[in-house]
Amino acid sequence: MNSLKNKVNLIGNLGRDVEIKETKNGKKLVRFSLATNDSYKDKEGNKIVDTQWHNAIAWGKTAEMMALLLKKGNEVAIEGRLTYGSFQNKDGVTKYTTDIVVSAFHKLTRTPLTV
């Protein structure tokens, strides 16, 4: 059996445009939110859509390509790994974070061709 790995695959829609940023030491990154939807029927037979929002980050060439190709609302498949962190907010309260560090992506929304 292959070793178990920290691996995440999601397909969802971008919550906002992907904008590239640069760290103080020159590394390029993007942070974005990805919405995934699951649906089910309640007791009365009504369709209920459950939307989950996932925080993601990409670095380097992956970040550059995402910023170039992706816009708010695009459907995208991402592959990456989960990371956990914490920080103290301005009130001194510890906040915990869960992010997906993206290693690969595929844009699923087609961009219309202009002639």
GUTORKE-413062 format. One record per atom (N, C-alpha, C): residue number from 1; x, y, z; atom name; residue in three letters. Coordinates in nm, 4 decimals, always signed. Layout:
GUTORKE-413062
NUM:X:Y:Z:CA:Ala
...
This chain:
GUTORKE-413062
1:+0.0844:-0.1187:+0.0000:N:Met
1:+0.0000:+0.0000:+0.0000:CA:Met
1:+0.0884:+0.1242:+0.0000:C:Met
2:+0.0504:+0.2230:-0.0813:N:Asn
2:+0.1238:+0.3491:-0.0835:CA:Asn
2:+0.1111:+0.4182:+0.0506:C:Asn
3:+0.2113:+0.4985:+0.0832:N:Ser
3:+0.2034:+0.5728:+0.2091:CA:Ser
3:+0.0898:+0.6741:+0.2015:C:Ser
4:+0.0275:+0.6967:+0.3145:N:Leu
4:-0.0807:+0.7949:+0.3208:CA:Leu
4:-0.0210:+0.9343:+0.3139:C:Leu
5:-0.0895:+1.0228:+0.2439:N:Lys
5:-0.0381:+1.1581:+0.2245:CA:Lys
5:-0.1435:+1.2604:+0.2592:C:Lys
6:-0.0975:+1.3781:+0.2911:N:Asn
6:-0.1837:+1.4936:+0.3143:CA:Asn
6:-0.2163:+1.5501:+0.1766:C:Asn
7:-0.3305:+1.5109:+0.1206:N:Lys
7:-0.3657:+1.5519:-0.0149:CA:Lys
7:-0.5129:+1.5902:-0.0207:C:Lys
8:-0.5413:+1.7029:-0.0860:N:Val
8:-0.6774:+1.7540:-0.0996:CA:Val
8:-0.7037:+1.7813:-0.2471:C:Val
9:-0.8210:+1.7389:-0.2953:N:Asn
9:-0.8676:+1.7705:-0.4304:CA:Asn
9:-1.0066:+1.8296:-0.4177:C:Asn
10:-1.0276:+1.9483:-0.4735:N:Leu
10:-1.1577:+2.0142:-0.4683:CA:Leu
10:-1.1915:+2.0736:-0.6042:C:Leu
11:-1.3206:+2.0780:-0.6339:N:Ile
11:-1.3711:+2.1519:-0.7492:CA:Ile
11:-1.4729:+2.2504:-0.6952:C:Ile
12:-1.4543:+2.3777:-0.7301:N:Gly
12:-1.5460:+2.4800:-0.6816:CA:Gly
12:-1.5353:+2.6073:-0.7628:C:Gly
13:-1.5964:+2.7127:-0.7105:N:Asn
13:-1.5976:+2.8427:-0.7783:CA:Asn
13:-1.5249:+2.9463:-0.6940:C:Asn
14:-1.4499:+3.0326:-0.7627:N:Leu
14:-1.3744:+3.1368:-0.6934:CA:Leu
14:-1.4671:+3.2441:-0.6385:C:Leu
15:-1.4411:+3.2857:-0.5158:N:Gly
15:-1.5228:+3.3875:-0.4514:CA:Gly
15:-1.4848:+3.5292:-0.4899:C:Gly
16:-1.3642:+3.5482:-0.5430:N:Arg
16:-1.3188:+3.6806:-0.5864:CA:Arg
16:-1.2056:+3.6620:-0.6872:C:Arg
17:-1.1693:+3.7719:-0.7544:N:Asp
17:-1.0566:+3.7659:-0.8473:CA:Asp
17:-0.9301:+3.7260:-0.7718:C:Asp
18:-0.8437:+3.6526:-0.8398:N:Val
18:-0.7162:+3.6116:-0.7821:CA:Val
18:-0.6147:+3.7214:-0.8117:C:Val
19:-0.5581:+3.7801:-0.7071:N:Glu
19:-0.4597:+3.8877:-0.7237:CA:Glu
19:-0.3268:+3.8437:-0.6659:C:Glu
20:-0.2220:+3.8639:-0.7441:N:Ile
20:-0.0893:+3.8223:-0.6996:CA:Ile
20:-0.0299:+3.9271:-0.6060:C:Ile
21:+0.0407:+3.8785:-0.5052:N:Lys
21:+0.1107:+3.9653:-0.4102:CA:Lys
21:+0.2530:+3.9148:-0.3988:C:Lys
22:+0.3374:+3.9977:-0.3404:N:Glu
22:+0.4765:+3.9596:-0.3236:CA:Glu
22:+0.5163:+3.9804:-0.1785:C:Glu
23:+0.5869:+3.8818:-0.1216:N:Thr
23:+0.6330:+3.8935:+0.0162:CA:Thr
23:+0.7540:+3.9870:+0.0214:C:Thr
24:+0.7953:+4.0218:+0.1421:N:Lys
24:+0.9112:+4.1104:+0.1588:CA:Lys
24:+1.0378:+4.0510:+0.0985:C:Lys
25:+1.0466:+3.9181:+0.0974:N:Asn
25:+1.1663:+3.8551:+0.0401:CA:Asn
25:+1.1491:+3.8150:-0.1067:C:Asn
26:+1.0445:+3.8689:-0.1725:N:Gly
26:+1.0292:+3.8523:-0.3162:CA:Gly
26:+0.9519:+3.7309:-0.3638:C:Gly
27:+0.8971:+3.6507:-0.2723:N:Lys
27:+0.8188:+3.5340:-0.3146:CA:Lys
27:+0.6790:+3.5776:-0.3552:C:Lys
28:+0.6292:+3.5217:-0.4661:N:Lys
28:+0.4956:+3.5570:-0.5150:CA:Lys
28:+0.3928:+3.4592:-0.4595:C:Lys
29:+0.2736:+3.5144:-0.4263:N:Leu
29:+0.1678:+3.4314:-0.3722:CA:Leu
29:+0.0318:+3.4870:-0.4074:C:Leu
30:-0.0682:+3.3996:-0.4027:N:Val
30:-0.2083:+3.4403:-0.4126:CA:Val
30:-0.2836:+3.3720:-0.2994:C:Val
31:-0.3819:+3.4428:-0.2454:N:Arg
31:-0.4758:+3.3870:-0.1477:CA:Arg
31:-0.6143:+3.4012:-0.2090:C:Arg
32:-0.6971:+3.2982:-0.1941:N:Phe
32:-0.8314:+3.3054:-0.2499:CA:Phe
32:-0.9246:+3.2127:-0.1737:C:Phe
33:-1.0543:+3.2338:-0.1939:N:Ser
33:-1.1578:+3.1491:-0.1351:CA:Ser
33:-1.2234:+3.0687:-0.2464:C:Ser
34:-1.2487:+2.9426:-0.2169:N:Leu
34:-1.3128:+2.8527:-0.3124:CA:Leu
34:-1.4414:+2.7995:-0.2498:C:Leu
35:-1.5526:+2.8155:-0.3209:N:Ala
35:-1.6823:+2.7667:-0.2725:CA:Ala
35:-1.7129:+2.6314:-0.3349:C:Ala
36:-1.7484:+2.5350:-0.2506:N:Thr
36:-1.7958:+2.4058:-0.2993:CA:Thr
36:-1.9405:+2.3889:-0.2550:C:Thr
37:-2.0193:+2.3235:-0.3379:N:Asn
37:-2.1618:+2.3051:-0.3089:CA:Asn
37:-2.1979:+2.1573:-0.3064:C:Asn
38:-2.2689:+2.1184:-0.2031:N:Asp
38:-2.3308:+1.9865:-0.1943:CA:Asp
38:-2.4796:+2.0103:-0.1804:C:Asp
39:-2.5597:+1.9198:-0.2322:N:Ser
39:-2.7043:+1.9375:-0.2193:CA:Ser
39:-2.7687:+1.8090:-0.1696:C:Ser
40:-2.8811:+1.8275:-0.1059:N:Tyr
40:-2.9600:+1.7153:-0.0559:CA:Tyr
40:-3.1053:+1.7592:-0.0490:C:Tyr
41:-3.1941:+1.6638:-0.0257:N:Lys
41:-3.3365:+1.6967:-0.0130:CA:Lys
41:-3.3775:+1.6846:+0.1330:C:Lys
42:-3.4537:+1.7836:+0.1795:N:Asp
42:-3.5036:+1.7791:+0.3165:CA:Asp
42:-3.6248:+1.6861:+0.3253:C:Asp
43:-3.6851:+1.6789:+0.4427:N:Lys
43:-3.7980:+1.5872:+0.4657:CA:Lys
43:-3.9153:+1.6141:+0.3722:C:Lys
44:-3.9305:+1.7411:+0.3317:N:Glu
44:-4.0412:+1.7778:+0.2421:CA:Glu
44:-4.0058:+1.7615:+0.0946:C:Glu
45:-3.8840:+1.7190:+0.0657:N:Gly
45:-3.8430:+1.6996:-0.0729:CA:Gly
45:-3.7838:+1.8230:-0.1384:C:Gly
46:-3.7625:+1.9296:-0.0605:N:Asn
46:-3.7025:+2.0519:-0.1145:CA:Asn
46:-3.5514:+2.0353:-0.1261:C:Asn
47:-3.4956:+2.0845:-0.2354:N:Lys
47:-3.3513:+2.0781:-0.2550:CA:Lys
47:-3.2839:+2.1828:-0.1669:C:Lys
48:-3.1871:+2.1389:-0.0882:N:Ile
48:-3.1093:+2.2268:-0.0018:CA:Ile
48:-2.9657:+2.2255:-0.0526:C:Ile
49:-2.9089:+2.3433:-0.0750:N:Val
49:-2.7702:+2.3542:-0.1191:CA:Val
49:-2.6860:+2.3986:-0.0002:C:Val
50:-2.5820:+2.3211:+0.0287:N:Asp
50:-2.4903:+2.3504:+0.1387:CA:Asp
50:-2.3585:+2.3982:+0.0783:C:Asp
51:-2.3272:+2.5265:+0.0968:N:Thr
51:-2.2041:+2.5844:+0.0429:CA:Thr
51:-2.0985:+2.5900:+0.1521:C:Thr
52:-1.9803:+2.5397:+0.1218:N:Gln
52:-1.8659:+2.5470:+0.2123:CA:Gln
52:-1.7595:+2.6340:+0.1462:C:Gln
53:-1.6968:+2.7213:+0.2250:N:Trp
53:-1.5904:+2.8077:+0.1744:CA:Trp
53:-1.4570:+2.7571:+0.2257:C:Trp
54:-1.3599:+2.7462:+0.1346:N:His
54:-1.2270:+2.6945:+0.1663:CA:His
54:-1.1242:+2.8033:+0.1361:C:His
55:-1.0330:+2.8263:+0.2302:N:Asn
55:-0.9250:+2.9227:+0.2096:CA:Asn
55:-0.8073:+2.8512:+0.1452:C:Asn
56:-0.7497:+2.9142:+0.0432:N:Ala
56:-0.6386:+2.8521:-0.0282:CA:Ala
56:-0.5299:+2.9547:-0.0556:C:Ala
57:-0.4086:+2.9025:-0.0744:N:Ile
57:-0.2926:+2.9858:-0.1055:CA:Ile
57:-0.2077:+2.9109:-0.2083:C:Ile
58:-0.1473:+2.9852:-0.2995:N:Ala
58:-0.0556:+2.9258:-0.3970:CA:Ala
58:+0.0692:+3.0132:-0.4036:C:Ala
59:+0.1815:+2.9516:-0.4335:N:Trp
59:+0.3102:+3.0204:-0.4368:CA:Trp
59:+0.3753:+3.0091:-0.5740:C:Trp
60:+0.4697:+3.0984:-0.6011:N:Gly
60:+0.5569:+3.0890:-0.7175:CA:Gly
60:+0.4849:+3.0889:-0.8513:C:Gly
61:+0.5284:+2.9982:-0.9394:N:Lys
61:+0.4720:+2.9906:-1.0754:CA:Lys
61:+0.3235:+2.9555:-1.0726:C:Lys
62:+0.2832:+2.8707:-0.9786:N:Thr
62:+0.1411:+2.8366:-0.9675:CA:Thr
62:+0.0611:+2.9624:-0.9382:C:Thr
63:+0.1102:+3.0454:-0.8468:N:Ala
63:+0.0426:+3.1715:-0.8128:CA:Ala
63:+0.0355:+3.2634:-0.9342:C:Ala
64:+0.1448:+3.2742:-1.0077:N:Glu
64:+0.1480:+3.3612:-1.1256:CA:Glu
64:+0.0459:+3.3166:-1.2300:C:Glu
65:+0.0383:+3.1863:-1.2550:N:Met
65:-0.0559:+3.1349:-1.3550:CA:Met
65:-0.2005:+3.1523:-1.3090:C:Met
66:-0.2257:+3.1317:-1.1809:N:Met
66:-0.3620:+3.1494:-1.1291:CA:Met
66:-0.4058:+3.2947:-1.1448:C:Met
67:-0.3172:+3.3884:-1.1113:N:Ala
67:-0.3507:+3.5308:-1.1222:CA:Ala
67:-0.3760:+3.5697:-1.2677:C:Ala
68:-0.3057:+3.5082:-1.3588:N:Leu
68:-0.3201:+3.5382:-1.5010:CA:Leu
68:-0.4500:+3.4812:-1.5596:C:Leu
69:-0.4890:+3.3620:-1.5163:N:Leu
69:-0.5977:+3.2893:-1.5819:CA:Leu
69:-0.7329:+3.2929:-1.5118:C:Leu
70:-0.7362:+3.3180:-1.3809:N:Leu
70:-0.8599:+3.2993:-1.3055:CA:Leu
70:-0.9259:+3.4296:-1.2638:C:Leu
71:-1.0587:+3.4282:-1.2659:N:Lys
71:-1.1408:+3.5431:-1.2250:CA:Lys
71:-1.2517:+3.4948:-1.1317:C:Lys
72:-1.3113:+3.5891:-1.0611:N:Lys
72:-1.4231:+3.5599:-0.9714:CA:Lys
72:-1.5304:+3.4798:-1.0453:C:Lys
73:-1.5793:+3.3742:-0.9805:N:Gly
73:-1.6856:+3.2924:-1.0372:CA:Gly
73:-1.6379:+3.1750:-1.1203:C:Gly
74:-1.5106:+3.1775:-1.1660:N:Asn
74:-1.4599:+3.0655:-1.2457:CA:Asn
74:-1.4675:+2.9351:-1.1678:C:Asn
75:-1.5025:+2.8282:-1.2405:N:Glu
75:-1.4960:+2.6954:-1.1802:CA:Glu
75:-1.3537:+2.6438:-1.1984:C:Glu
76:-1.2955:+2.5923:-1.0909:N:Val
76:-1.1570:+2.5487:-1.0937:CA:Val
76:-1.1412:+2.4228:-1.0087:C:Val
77:-1.0525:+2.3343:-1.0540:N:Ala
77:-1.0143:+2.2168:-0.9757:CA:Ala
77:-0.8777:+2.2460:-0.9156:C:Ala
78:-0.8637:+2.2225:-0.7853:N:Ile
78:-0.7342:+2.2436:-0.7214:CA:Ile
78:-0.6884:+2.1150:-0.6539:C:Ile
79:-0.5572:+2.1009:-0.6461:N:Glu
79:-0.4955:+1.9914:-0.5725:CA:Glu
79:-0.3930:+2.0539:-0.4803:C:Glu
80:-0.3863:+2.0052:-0.3586:N:Gly
80:-0.2899:+2.0605:-0.2648:CA:Gly
80:-0.2873:+1.9825:-0.1354:C:Gly
81:-0.2411:+2.0501:-0.0294:N:Arg
81:-0.2324:+1.9879:+0.1023:CA:Arg
81:-0.2869:+2.0834:+0.2071:C:Arg
82:-0.3375:+2.0278:+0.3157:N:Leu
82:-0.3905:+2.1095:+0.4247:CA:Leu
82:-0.2784:+2.1575:+0.5149:C:Leu
83:-0.2884:+2.2831:+0.5557:N:Thr
83:-0.1969:+2.3373:+0.6560:CA:Thr
83:-0.2798:+2.4066:+0.7634:C:Thr
84:-0.2262:+2.4072:+0.8835:N:Tyr
84:-0.2944:+2.4684:+0.9970:CA:Tyr
84:-0.2017:+2.5712:+1.0596:C:Tyr
85:-0.2590:+2.6803:+1.1068:N:Gly
85:-0.1793:+2.7840:+1.1705:CA:Gly
85:-0.2608:+2.8582:+1.2740:C:Gly
86:-0.1951:+2.9530:+1.3385:N:Ser
86:-0.2650:+3.0370:+1.4359:CA:Ser
86:-0.1965:+3.1726:+1.4412:C:Ser
87:-0.2710:+3.2717:+1.4868:N:Phe
87:-0.2180:+3.4060:+1.5051:CA:Phe
87:-0.3007:+3.4744:+1.6120:C:Phe
88:-0.2466:+3.5841:+1.6644:N:Gln
88:-0.3222:+3.6629:+1.7611:CA:Gln
88:-0.3750:+3.7867:+1.6915:C:Gln
89:-0.5049:+3.8116:+1.7081:N:Asn
89:-0.5633:+3.9310:+1.6469:CA:Asn
89:-0.5281:+4.0536:+1.7303:C:Asn
90:-0.5762:+4.1692:+1.6885:N:Lys
90:-0.5401:+4.2948:+1.7560:CA:Lys
90:-0.5865:+4.3000:+1.9013:C:Lys
91:-0.6852:+4.2158:+1.9365:N:Asp
91:-0.7343:+4.2104:+2.0741:CA:Asp
91:-0.6615:+4.1057:+2.1572:C:Asp
92:-0.5610:+4.0413:+2.0978:N:Gly
92:-0.4846:+3.9401:+2.1696:CA:Gly
92:-0.5499:+3.8031:+2.1733:C:Gly
93:-0.6567:+3.7849:+2.0963:N:Val
93:-0.7270:+3.6567:+2.0919:CA:Val
93:-0.6613:+3.5680:+1.9858:C:Val
94:-0.6322:+3.4441:+2.0233:N:Thr
94:-0.5727:+3.3506:+1.9288:CA:Thr
94:-0.6786:+3.3010:+1.8308:C:Thr
95:-0.6480:+3.3146:+1.7025:N:Lys
95:-0.7350:+3.2668:+1.5946:CA:Lys
95:-0.6625:+3.1528:+1.5229:C:Lys
96:-0.7390:+3.0532:+1.4816:N:Tyr
96:-0.6823:+2.9374:+1.4140:CA:Tyr
96:-0.7230:+2.9381:+1.2670:C:Tyr
97:-0.6319:+2.8940:+1.1815:N:Thr
97:-0.6569:+2.8946:+1.0379:CA:Thr
97:-0.6359:+2.7554:+0.9785:C:Thr
98:-0.7095:+2.7283:+0.8737:N:Thr
98:-0.6904:+2.6086:+0.7921:CA:Thr
98:-0.6835:+2.6560:+0.6478:C:Thr
99:-0.5759:+2.6229:+0.5799:N:Asp
99:-0.5563:+2.6631:+0.4407:CA:Asp
99:-0.5206:+2.5419:+0.3565:C:Asp
100:-0.5523:+2.5513:+0.2289:N:Ile
100:-0.5069:+2.4531:+0.1311:CA:Ile
100:-0.3924:+2.5182:+0.0546:C:Ile
101:-0.2746:+2.4566:+0.0583:N:Val
101:-0.1615:+2.5051:-0.0203:CA:Val
101:-0.1691:+2.4341:-0.1552:C:Val
102:-0.1978:+2.5118:-0.2590:N:Val
102:-0.2248:+2.4567:-0.3923:CA:Val
102:-0.0944:+2.4213:-0.4635:C:Val
103:-0.0886:+2.2980:-0.5144:N:Ser
103:+0.0273:+2.2551:-0.5928:CA:Ser
103:-0.0056:+2.2465:-0.7417:C:Ser
104:-0.1347:+2.2314:-0.7746:N:Ala
104:-0.1768:+2.2236:-0.9149:CA:Ala
104:-0.3216:+2.2694:-0.9254:C:Ala
105:-0.3571:+2.3208:-1.0437:N:Phe
105:-0.4954:+2.3626:-1.0664:CA:Phe
105:-0.5316:+2.3434:-1.2130:C:Phe
106:-0.6622:+2.3349:-1.2375:N:His
106:-0.7156:+2.3279:-1.3738:CA:His
106:-0.8352:+2.4205:-1.3806:C:His
107:-0.8315:+2.5153:-1.4725:N:Lys
107:-0.9463:+2.6026:-1.4945:CA:Lys
107:-1.0511:+2.5233:-1.5707:C:Lys
108:-1.1713:+2.5138:-1.5150:N:Leu
108:-1.2780:+2.4371:-1.5782:CA:Leu
108:-1.3753:+2.5252:-1.6546:C:Leu
109:-1.3850:+2.6526:-1.6168:N:Thr
109:-1.4701:+2.7479:-1.6885:CA:Thr
109:-1.4013:+2.7842:-1.8188:C:Thr
110:-1.4754:+2.7756:-1.9271:N:Arg
110:-1.4182:+2.8141:-2.0567:CA:Arg
110:-1.4263:+2.9648:-2.0735:C:Arg
111:-1.3201:+3.0222:-2.1265:N:Thr
111:-1.3177:+3.1641:-2.1576:CA:Thr
111:-1.3689:+3.1818:-2.3001:C:Thr
112:-1.4714:+3.2656:-2.3207:N:Pro
112:-1.5235:+3.2854:-2.4566:CA:Pro
112:-1.4161:+3.3420:-2.5498:C:Pro
113:-1.4133:+3.2928:-2.6718:N:Leu
113:-1.3200:+3.3447:-2.7718:CA:Leu
113:-1.3787:+3.4702:-2.8343:C:Leu
114:-1.2952:+3.5695:-2.8541:N:Thr
114:-1.3396:+3.6905:-2.9231:CA:Thr
114:-1.2724:+3.6942:-3.0591:C:Thr
115:-1.3497:+3.7250:-3.1597:N:Val
115:-1.2976:+3.7264:-3.2968:CA:Val
115:-1.2896:+3.8685:-3.3462:C:Val
